[in-house]
């Protein structure tokens, strides 16, 4: 068994609330024999499907190879939050890359959100975008920072969509005494992540993209015409796009040294009925300020979808137990509520939490490591990689120019080093430091 799929049933989505409520899409056939395409995309999540769609719309012949099912990985399992900007705040980016490029990165973040809206509307996807992401702060210093940052975005970037919240405001919104203030970003929002991925796959198929599921790539042979091999077939392509994110494994060592797969978990409660108003008084999503972030929202049928906890190996822990602990710290009043679904997935992070865009070879591009900010940015990454394949690489090159250090010890030692670091930060969370 491939260890990256150790928690999964071959070719089946995890038993999540998302999979249970998704608009079904018939399986695509596995790759058999040898074929050719202008571009071969490895990975059928947001990055790969968006790349394939944008390339097909430009007239390229495109093949997508997915090890399991489209949207099988983080794209179909995440918290569904469509956030603003990049994973780092603008003042950090200004210090890192200068004001001009920081402005370009902000604009790319805004374009990413707009692209999600555009694709949903243009392809008539069965996806509802619900506006609003609240940020819940645990300490007064965090509240002050959040309010100052909202002022900065309004003053320096013309972004006026963030509403500051004091202690009463956040507690009235989230129904918990755990937080002392925060804000709501009305320009951000949330959606059903698997339905969005499946909507992208339908759009790809309609545009002529050849999608092959159950087609795990085992080797890529570099060259002017690359060869991409699976157990039952081979693709010859002028260009390759690596879009496996946390499931890329050791397929490309230069990416593996900079991108770390980690596991995150979500539970769904039974429908809360009238008690839902005690959890959220508005249909927004929430993320808090813990280093290992808690995030939650209400589903369309009134369940609490609560994410929290991480692990750093191949095997998942007891998911329900892992997530219930932080959930009940936020909502002790839900101790008697039944959990109906519990699932995990593998995302990818980088050392500095900025996505890793890179040219592995002149005709091989990669984008991954969205660090929990991937619904919008991964979708935009597809557009940028399509531009780069077509010879318009300025925006891809901007992202690729961001500093992207390797994890200490490279691909071989990154896991033990990360576990040590994360254990330290988890302890700080528990101590409230």
N, C-alpha and C positions, 0 to 999 in steps of 0.2 A: 504493500500500500504506500502511495505517496504520503509522506507525513503531513504535508500541508492540508490534506483532506482527511486527516485522521478522525475528525469529529463528524464527518458527513457520510451520507448514503449516496453511492455513485448515481449521478444524474438526477438527484431529487433535491428540491429546495428544503431547507430546514423547517421544522414544524413551528413556524412563527405565525403571529397574527397576520403579518403581511402576506405570507404565502396562502393562508386560509382565505383571505379576502381579496386576493389579486384577481384581475381580469385574465382568465386563462389564455395561454398562448401555446399552440401545439409545438412539440419538439421539432428541432431542425435536425437533419441527418448528420451522422458522423462523417468525417472526411475519409474517403477511400480512394486509393490510387493516386496518381500524380496529376496535378493541374497547375495552371499559371494565373497570375493576376498582376496588375500594376502594383498593388499594395496588399500585403498580408498583415492583418491586425491580430495580435496575440492577446486575447482577453476580451470577454463580452460584457463588461460593466459599462459605467457611464463614459469613461475615457475612451475605451475601444469602440463602443457603439456611436458615440458622438463623432469620433474621427472618421469612422466608416461612412456615416451619413453625410458629413460635410465633403468628403472626397467623392462619394458617388454623385452628389449634386454638382460637382465640378467635372463630371464625366469620366472619372477613373473607374477601372474595374477593381473591386475590393472583395477580399475574403476575410472573414472573421473566424478565428479558431478559439473556441471556448472549451475548457476542460470538463465542465459540467453542463449547466444551463445558463442562458443569458441572464444577467442580474443575480447570479448565484452567490457571488462574494459580498463584499461590503456594500455594493450598490443596492442590493436587495434586503439588507439586514440592518441598516443604520437608523439613527434617530430621526431622519427625515428633515433636519434643520437646514435651511438655505440661508446662510449667514452673509453679512456684508464684509467687504474688504478682503484682506488676506488673513492668514492665521495669526500673524503678528500685528500689533497696533501700529498706526502710522508714525508715531514719534520714534518707535524703534526702527522702522524702515527708513525714516529720514536720516537717522544717525548711521544706518548701515550703507545706504546707497545714494544718499543725497536727496534734496527736495524734488528735483525734476523727475527722477525715476520713481520716487515714492508716490508722486502724483499719478504717474502712469500705472503703477501697481494698483492704486485705489480705483482708477478708471476701469482697469481690467476686472476688478472685483465687482464693480457695479454692472459692467457688461455681462459678467457671468450670471448674475441674478436675472438680468433682462433676457438672457438667452434661454434660461429655464422657462420663463413665462412664454417666450416666443415659440419654443418648440412644443410646449403643451397645447398652445392655441392653434399653431399651424398644422399640427398633425392630429388634432382633435383627440387628444389622449384622455382616457378616463381618470384624470388626476385633478383634484381640487387643491389649489394653492391657498393656504390660510395665512394671512399676514400676522406678523408679530413674533419676535423672540425677546423674552425677558431675561435679564441677567441679574441673578440673585446673589447679593454680597453678604458675607458672613461677618465682616468687620467694618468698623467705621472708616478705617483708612482705605478700604476697597471701595466704599461708597463714594468717598471724596474723589478717588481716582476716576471712577466711572463717570461721575458728573463732570469732572474737568475734561475728560476725554470727549464727552458729548459736546461740550462747548468748543473744543478744538476742532472737531469735525465740522461743526456748523460754521465756525469762523474761517478756517483755513481751506476747507474742502467743499463748502456750500451744501453740506449734508445736514438737513434739519429734521430728520425723521426719528430722532431718539428723544424719548420722554423720560426725564429723571424721575425716580421714585424714592420717597423717604421711607422711614421705618413703617409707618402706617400704610403707605401705598403698596409696598411689596407684600406685606402680610395680608392686606385685603385681597391682593391679586392671587397669591399662591396658597393662602389658607394654612400657613406654617409659621411657627415662632422661631424658626431656625435662622432667619435672615433679618438684616437691619437696614436694608435699602437696596438700590440698584437702578435699573432702567428698563425701558422697553424700546427696542428698535422696530419701529413700525414699517420700515422698508425691507426688513428681512421677513422670513416666514417658514412654513413647514408644509410637507406633503407626504403622500404615500410613496416611499422610495422604490419599492419593487414595481409598482404600477408605472412609475416614471421610466424605469429601466426597460420594462416590457414595451412601453410606448415607443421608446427609442428603437428597440429591436423591430417592431412592426414598421416603423418609418424606414429603417434600413432595408428591410425586405422589399418594401414597396418601391424603393429607389434602385433596386437591382443588386444590392449587396448579397453575396453568398455567405450565409452563416452556417457554420458546422459546430454543433454541440458534441459533447462526449469525445472531444478531440484534443487531448492533452499534448502540448508541444514538448518533445523530449530533447530536441537539439536544433540549433540554428547554425548553419554553415555560412559564414560571411563570404561576400564576394560581390562583384558588380550585379550579378543576379543571385540573390540570397536563396538558400534552400531551407525551408522550415519543415521539420519532420515530426510526424505523430506516429503512433504505433501502426496505423493502417494506411498512412498516406504521406504525401509530400506536396508542398506548394513551392513553386519557383516564382519569385517576385522581385521587381526592381527596387521596391522599398518595403521596409518592415517597421511596424509600430509596436512597441512593447507596452502593453496596457494591463498587466497582471496585478499591479499594485502589491498588496500584501501576499498575494498568491504567486508571485513571480518566481519565488524560490531561488535556486542557484542558476537559473537559465542565463543570467548575465551578471558576472561577478562585479563589474564596476558599478552597477546599480545596487546590488546586494550590500556592498560595503557602506552605502549611504542611506539605505532605506530599510527600516526595521519593521517586520510584521509583529503586531501585538493583538491581543484578543480583548474584545469588549462585549458586554452582555446587556440584555434587555428582558424585562418581564412585562406581561400584560395581565391586568387584573380582570376579574369578572366585570360585566357592566355595572357601573356604580349607581345608576339611576339618579335619584335626587341628591345623593351624596356627592356627585360630581361637582356641584357648585361649591362644596367645601374644599375642593382640591384646586380648582382654577375658576375664577369668576369671568374670565375671558378666554376665547379659544386660541390662546397663544401657546407657543412652546417656551420652555424655560431651560436655562443652563446656569449652574452655580459656579462659584469661584474656587472650588476645591481643585487641587492639582490633578487628581483623578476625578474628572468632572462627573457630577450627577446631572442628568438631563431628562426632561419629561414633557409630556403633553397628553391631552385627551384624544382618544380615537373618535371616529365618526359615530360609533355605537356606545360612547360613554365609558370606555375603559381607560384606566390610567396605564400609559405606556411609559415605563420608568427604566432608564439606563444608568448603569453604574458598575464599578468594579472592573479590574483589568487582570489579565494573566499574561505570562511571557514565555510560555512553552508551547508545545504542540497540542497537548491534551487540555480540554476545557475542564474547569472545576465543576462542583455542584452549582449550577447557574442560579437556581432559585434562591439558594442560601446566600450566594455571593451578592445578589442584588437586593434581597430583602433587607439586609442589614442597613445600607444607606437609605433605602426607601422608607423604612420605619423610623429612622432618625429624623427624616423630613416630615413624615406623616404618621406619627404614632397612632393616630385615630383610625388608621386602616389595618390595624393588627388582625382584625377578624375577617378581612376580605380575602377571598379565594384567588389564587394565581392560576390562570388557565393556560398560559403559554410562557415558555422561558427559552430563549435562544441566544446564541453567541455568534460572533463572526470575527474575521481577521481583517483589520485595517493596516495601514502602514504609516509610520511616523519618520521624521528626519531629526537630526540633531538640533537644528534651529527652528523646526516646525514650519519651514517654508517648503513648498513642493519641489521635488527634484526633477527638473527638466534637463535632459542631456542628449547629446548625439553620441551614441555608442559606436557608430561607424558613420561614414559619409551618407549611407542610405538606410541607417537604422536609428530611429528616434525613440525616446522613452519619456514618459511622464508618470510620476507616482509620488507617494509619500505626502498625501494631503493633510495628514495629522488631525483628522476629525473635522475638516472643513471642506469636504470633497464633493458634496452634492452639486454645488454650483461650479467650483473650480475645476473639477474633473470634467464636467460637461464643456466648460470653456477650453480646457486643455485639448479636447478633440478638435475644436475649431482652429486652435493655434497650430496643432500638428498638421492638420490638413493644409493650412496656409504654407507651412514650411515645406511640405512635400511638393507643393505647387511652385516653390521658388520664392515665396514671400515670407521670409524667415525673421523679419525684424522683431515681431512680438514674441515668437518662440525664443529667439536669442536673448531678449530681455529677461525672460524667466530663467533661461539657462545661465545667465550671467550672475544670478544671485549666489552668494557664497553658500556652498553646500559641503561641509566637512564630512569626512568619513567617521563612522562610529569608532571609538577606541578599540583597537584589535582587529578592525576590519570585519569582514563577513564571518570569520571563524570565531571571534571572541566577543562579538557585539552583544549576544544574548546575556552572558553572565555579567558583563559590565552594566547593561541596561537594568537588569534585575536589582543590582546593588543600588543604582541611582533611584529607581522607582520605589524600592523599599524605604529609602530615606524620605522621599517626598510623601509617601503614604503615611509614614509616622508623623510627619509634620501636619498632615491633614487631621489625623486622629487627635493630636495635641492642640489643634487650633492655632498653630504658629503661622 
